[in-house]
Amino acid sequence: MRGLWNPMRVDAILVGCAVALSGIGIMVIRSATRGGPFQHYGGRQAYWLAIGLAAFFLGYFADRRHLQRGAYVLYGMMFAVLVGLAVAGKWSGGVQRWVHAGGLTFQPSEMAKIILILALARYFNRQKAQPPYGLEGIAIPLLMVAGYAVPVAAQPDLGTAMFLVLISAAMILFVGVRWSTILTLSLVAAAAVPSLFFALKEYQRNRILNFLSPERDPLGTGYHVVQSKIAIGSGGLLGKGFQQGTQSQLRFIPEQHTDFIISVLAEEFGFLGVLLVLGLVLFLSLYLLSFVEFTRTRFSLLVVVGITFAFAMQAAINVAMAAGLLPVVGLPMPLLSYGGSSLVVTWLGFGIIAGYKRRR
């Protein structure tokens, strides 16, 4: 086992920060679900954390050459799963985004985030042309993004679809794109906005309208954001105390153990509690980014950057959504929100990054 497994070489800072955030998440989930039909979700999240730790070591020991060689195969397999779900998936809660197997439920679009990062990293690693790229240089990556974003949007899961586009845009910009290409794509996107808006489902249009004016329907479509902002504001500097938040304990905040868990945290632990969590998220993001010094290839560099961007951007979007600074798009807070798929995939991504230091 020597050379293959040495617990002292597992990065304690990375694992410690991630365990701390996951533990805070379990604690807040327990508070958010106390006395309700989901009160067992805190224990279930601890179970998913154990699986997440196993996923971390799966990524930690994964052979980087196999990851690179198998990136396109994984992309194709996930594409088939996403299209299959959009076309013939089982409807559950008005969506077709879940796979049920062996008593477990998994959301493949969470895994699609990492696979898309691997596929884009492989593409740019093999590009012989030097950046900055023009439209011809990023045409295939754009098609790869659309290959995932379109079936995910059809499930329907517009928030995850848009997030896949954001991850890809961040990676493409990091690699280097000509300003003329960025301007052209921006103009095309701006021209398409009106058509896309009217193509959305009614509840999706309402989310955007509520973002512009949350009070237009405070007891209906704007209820989420209004209640979330009340909870955040009522927490003050120090909060009302663990399991003492009136907005959360009386179930005024919808989806309070998933998308709006930061609102529960703010109400019960106040501004300082939120500051602690966001400080950990920021520190962890910067620490993950520091792993680029252990990468030896362009593929490895893009994988580290892509996974780090995904973690940091998702956290930022979730907080902005709960505070009413962005439309409600249904993205969970990484490591904190209830949900096995998100938790396990986040830990898997951390394991892949940590593995580069092991092979230094």
Secondary structure, DSSP 8 states (H G I E B T S, - for coil): -TTT--GGGS-HHHHHHHHHHHHHHHHHHHHHHTTSTTTTHHHHHHHHHHHHHHHHHHHHHS-HHHHHHTHHHHHHHHHHHHHHHHHH---BTTB---EEETTEEE-HHHHHHHHHHHHHHHHHHT--S-SSB-HHHHHHHHHHHHHHHHHHHTTT-HHHHHHHHHHHHHHHHHH-B-HHHHHHHHHHHHHHHHHHHHHS-HHHHHHHHHHH-GGGSTTTTTHHHHHHHHHHHHHTTT-S-TT--HHHHTT-STTTTTTTHHHHHHHHHHHHHHHHHHHHHHHHHHHHHGGGGG--SHHHHHHHHHHHHHHHHHHHHHHHHHTTSS-------TTTSS-HHHHHHHHHHHHHHHHHHHT-
